Amino acid sequence: MKILLIHNRYSRVGGEETVVEFQRQVLERSGHTVLLYERSHDEIRQWRFGRFASLFSALYNRRAVRDVRRIVQRERPDAAIVHNLFPVISAAVLPVLKRGGVRVLMTLHNYRLVCPIGLFYTGGEICERCGTCRGREWNCLFHKCEGSWSGSFGYALRGWWSRRRGYFSANVDRFLALSEFQRTLLSRYTGIPSDRFAVVPNGVDPALMPEPSAEARKAGRRYVAYAGRLSREKGLDLLIEAARRLPDVEFRVAGEAAEGYTLPEIPKNVHLLGKLNRRELADLYTGAKALVLTSLCYEGFGLVVIEAMYYGTPVVVPERGGLPEIVERGDCGAVYTPGSAEALAERLEELLSDPERADELGSRGRQRVAKHYHSAIYTQFLLEQLERP
C-alpha cells in the first residue's frame, strides 16, 4: 500500500514524534510506501502576527489543505494515518482525504477529541467537564486550562470548531486508541460508536533499542529512575515529595522542565540529569531498581514504561488512565494510589526491600513487551486496521 502520515510537530521532540517515526519504519520494513506530510509548530515564529495568525490556521490552513489535496491527486495514497493537526495543519485536511477516497485512520496520542488540552486535567485535578457539561470545549476558557486566557480561548475555539464541523466524526474511518480506557472514555463522550475505535498500543522495536554500556551492566541496579517531561501534570512535585520520604534512596531524573514550570526545591538524594539520548536512557533503565511514573493526568500511554520493561526494569505506575493496563494491573509492575506521595513511597519501599520480587516483576515486564508490545505485533495490529474494508 501507499500510506500518507500527517503530523504537526511540537516545538520540543516528544513521544508523538517518536511514534510517527516508529510507524514510518515498521510500515516501510513491511514493504509499504510511506509518504510524510509534516509541519512544525516552530513555523509560527516566522509568520506575520505569529500566535494571532495561528489561531486561524488551527481552524483552516489554506496552504495545508492545498498541499494535502495535491498529494492525494498526485500520489493516490490508499490510506492516511493522522497524528497531531494543531495548530498549523488544521483538521480541515480531513474532508480532503475523505473526498479523495483515502481511508483515514487517526492515532490518538491524547484525549483532544473531547478535552481541548488533551489531558482531562486542570486546576491540579482530573477534570471531565468537556465531556459532561454544557458548553463543552468552552470550559477550557472558563477554567483557563491552558494557563492563559488567550491560549485557553484558542484551544477552546479550535476544539469547538472541529466538533461543530464534524471533521473527526464524519471523516475518520478508524480511531486508533492506545488503551481500552482511552477507547471507552472517548467513545462515551464523543458519541462515536466504540466499534470505530481499535486499541493499538505503542510498541518497541528491538532493532532501535540501544544496548546498555558495559559500565551500566557491571554497576548493577542502584537507584530509582524517572524519565519524561518535568511538569506539574506529570507529577514532578509528587516524585520529589516521595523522594523526601525515602532519604536513603537515590533518585535520578531525566528530562527537561516544561515552559513556565518552576521546579520545586530538590532534596540531596535527587539528581537531575537533563535530557538524555536513547543510549543514555538505556543505561539509565539498566541501572535502575525501578522506574516510576507519577502522572496526575490521564496518560495516553507512556513510552518510557515499555522501554524500561524492555530492559527488565520493574515499573511503578499510578492506578490512573491506561497505565494499569500496561502492567496487567500489577502482574508485571507495581501500581499505587494516584496523587499520593505516601502510597508511592510505600510501594517503592516494598519493592526495594524485596529484590526477588523486583526481579520477578522485571522479568515479567520484559516478557510482556515481547508478547504484546513488540514491533512485529504493533505492525500486525496496524496493518489489520489499514486493510479493513
N, C-alpha and C positions, 0 to 999 in steps of 0.2 A: 504494500500500500504506500501511498504518498500521504504523509501526515504533517499538518501545519501546527506548530506550537506557537502560542501567543502569550507574551508576558511583558508586564510593565515592571522593570527592575526598580528596587528601592535604592535609596541613597547609600545604604550600607548593605553589603552582601550578607544574606542570611539563609535560613532554611529553605525558603521558596526557590531561590536561585540554585541551590544545591539540588533540589528535586527536579527542576527544569532540565538541568544538565544531565542528571541521572536518567530521566526519561529519554532524552535525546540519545544517550549512549546505548541503553538497552534496546531501543527500537532499531537503531542502525545496526546493532550487532545481530538482530533478528532478521536482517535483510531488507528492512523498510527504508524508504527515502524520507528524510526529515527536513522540513523547511522551518525556519525560525523567524518569526516577526517579533522583534523586541524593541521596546522604547525604554527610556530611563527617566526616573524622577529628576535626575540632575539637569535634564534639558530645560527645566523651568527657569533655572538661573540665567539662561541666555535669552529668555523670552522678554519681549516688551511687556511691562506691567506684571511680569513674573507670577507671583502667587495669585494675584487677582485674575489673571488670564487662565490659570489652572482650574479655577472654579468652573469656568465654562467648558474647558477641554474635558473635564471629568464627565460632563453631560453629553457632549457631542464634539468629537475631534474630527474636523473635516478631512485633514490630511490622513489620519489613521483609517478612516472609512474608505478613502480613495486608495490607499496602499493595499488594504486587505481585498478590496474589490479587484484590483489589478492582479494580485497574487492568485485569487480564485479563477479569474478569467485566463491567466497565462499558464498556471501550473496545474489547475484542475485537481486539487487535493481531494482524497477520499474522505478524510476526516480532519478535524481540528481539535486540539486539546488546549483549552483556555485556562490560564492561570490568573494572575492579577491583571486587572484592566485599568486601575485608577492610579494617579489622576490624569495620565497623559493619553492613553489609548481610548478609553471610554467603552461602555457596554453597547454603544451604537454600532459596533462592528458585528455584533451577533446576528442581527437580521440579514446582513450582507452575506454571511456564511450560509445561513439557512436558505436564502433565496438562490444561492449558488449550488444548492444540492449537496452541501458538505455536512456530514454527520458531526455534530458538535458535542464534545464532552467537556466537562469543567471540573478541574481538580480543586477541591475545597480545602484550602490551606487554613481557613479560619471560619468564623461564623458571620461573615459580612452579608450573606443573603438576608439576614434579619437584623443584626446589630451593626450599625454604621462603622464602628471602630473595630468590629470583628472579634471582640473579646468577651462580651457579656460581663463586663467588669467596669465599675465606675465608683467613685467616692470611697474607694477602699473595700468594696464588697461586690459579690456577684449580683448582677442586675439583668433581669429578663424583661424589662418594661417594653422594649421594642417588639417583643413577641406577644405580650399580654394586654397592653394598654392601648387606648385610643391615641391617635396622634402618631403611633408607630415611630418612624425614624426621627420625628421632631423631639422625642425625649432626649436625643443626643444633644440638641441645642439647649433645651430647658435645664439639663443637668451638667452642661459644659463638659461632656465626656472626653473630648479630645484635649482638653486642658486650657483652651482659649475660646472666647465667644466666636471669633471669626472662623477658626478651624472647625469648631463643632457645627457651625452653620453649614460650612462646605460639605462636611461628611454627611450631615442630615439631608441636605439638598440632593446630593448625588444618589443616596440610598432611596429617597422618596421618588425621585425622577425615574430611576431604573425600574423600580417596582411598578409605578403607575404606567410606564410604557410597556411593561411586560417583557422587558429584554431577556430576563433569565427564564421565567416560567414558560414563555412561548417559543424560545429559540434554542434552548439547551436540551439535547436528547437524553443525556445521561449525566447525572451529577456523581462525581467520584468522592465519596466521603472517606475520611481517614479512620473512622471508628464507627461502631454501631451506635454509640452515644451520640455522635455528631449527626448521623443519618436520622435517628429518631427525633432529636431536638429540632433540626431544621425542617424536616417534613411536617412536624406538628405546627410550627409557627408560620411556615410559608403556605401551607395548604397543598403543597405539591405532593402527589402520592408517593409513598415510600418505595414503590417499585421502580420509580425513576431515579432512585439513588442506588449506587452499588458501593460496597465497602471495599476500598483498595488501599490498604495501609502502605505507608512508606517502606522502602526496602534498603538493604545493604548489599553492595556489590563487593565481594571479597577481592576482586581484581583491583579495586580502587582503595582498599584499606591498607595503609602502610604497615609494615612490620615494625613493632616496637624495637628500640635500640637495645643492644646487648646490656648497656648500663641499666636501663629501666627494668629489664627482666631479672638481672642479677640483684638489684636493690630490693626487690620484693614489694609487697603491698604494705604501705605505712601511713596513709593519710586518707581523709575524706575529700572527695573532689566535687566541684560544681563547674559546669561549662554552659555558657549561654549569655544572653544579654543581661546586663546589670540594671534592673529597673524595679519599680515598686510592684507592678503586677506580676513580675517573675519571682517575687518573694525574697529579694536580696536581704531586706530587713529581717525577715523571718530566719534566714540562714545565719545571719550574724548573731541573732539572739540565741539560736540553738548552739552556736559555737561558744558563746559566753557560758552556757550551761555545761560545756564539756571542755574546760580549760586545758586539760592534758592531751586533747586530741588535736592534731594538726589538720587544718582545712586549707585546701588550695583552690583558688577561684580563678577560672579562666573566662575572659570576656571583657567587652567594653561597656562603659556606662552609657545608658540611653541619654539622648539630648534632653536637657532640663532636669535630669535626676541627680540629686546630691547624695553621695554615698554617706551612710551612717558612720559613726566612729568605729574604726576597725580594731578589734582586740588583737593581742600579740600572737595568738595561735592561728590567725587567718592571714594567708599570704596571697596578695593579688598578683596574678601572672600576666594580665593584659590579654590581648588577642593572640591565640596560638594557631599555627598552621596545622594541617592534618597530621603530619608526622609528630609534631609536638603533642597533639591531642592523643595520639596512640600511646605515647609514653605516659601521659597523664592518666589515662584509663588503666594502663598496665600496672602503675604503681599505687593505684587507689584501693583501699579496703572496701570502699563503697562510693558510688556516685549518687548524689541527691538531686532531686528536682523539687523546687519549692514554690511552684507557680500557684498564685492565688486566683488567676483567671481560668477559664476553660481552655486548656492547651489543645491545639489542633492535633498534634501527635507527639512531638518531641524526638527529633532525630538522635539527639545525644543519648537517649535511653537505649535504643537498639544498637548504637555504636558501642556504648560501654558494655552491653550484653555480649556483643560480638567478641570482645576481648576478655570475656569471662569475669567481668566486674559485677558484683552484686549491686543492684539499683534500689533506691528508696524513693518512692513517689507518693504524692498525696492522693487520697481517695476522692478524686475530682475529675470530671470530664471523661475523656477516653483513656487516661493514663493507666487505670487499674486493668483495662483490657490487655494492655501490652504485657503486663507481668502476670496475667492469668489470676487476678485477684489475690496475689501474694504467693502463688505457687512457685514462681521463678523470680521473685523480687519482693521486697517489703513495702507495705503501704502504711500510711499514718493519717491521722485526722487532719484535714487541710486547715491551714492557717494557725496551727498550734505548734509553737516552738518547743513547748514541753513534750508533746507527743513525738515530734521529730527527734528530739534529743534522746528520749527513752528508746525509740526504735533503733537509733544508731548505737546506743549503749548496749542494747541486747545483741545486735549484730556483731559489734566489735569484741564483745566478751565471749562469743561462741564462734571461733574460727571455722569449725567443721560445718556449722550451719551456713556461714557466709560462703564457704567453698561450694557447698551444695547448691545454694541459690545461684552462684556464679556459673556453675556447670549447667544447671537447668536453663538459665538465661541464654547461654551460648547455643544450647540445643534448640531452644525455641526460635532463635534467629535463623538457624539453618532450616528449620521446618516451615516457618511462617513468613519470615521477612527477608529471605534470600532473594537476590535479584532475579533468579530464574522464576521463582514463584510470583514475584511482582510482575514480571513480563507476561506471564501466563494470564494473570488477572486482567492486566491492561488490554491485552490483545482480545480477550473474550468480550470486553466492552466495546472495543473498536470494531469488531467483526459482527456484532449483533445486528439483526435486521431492524 
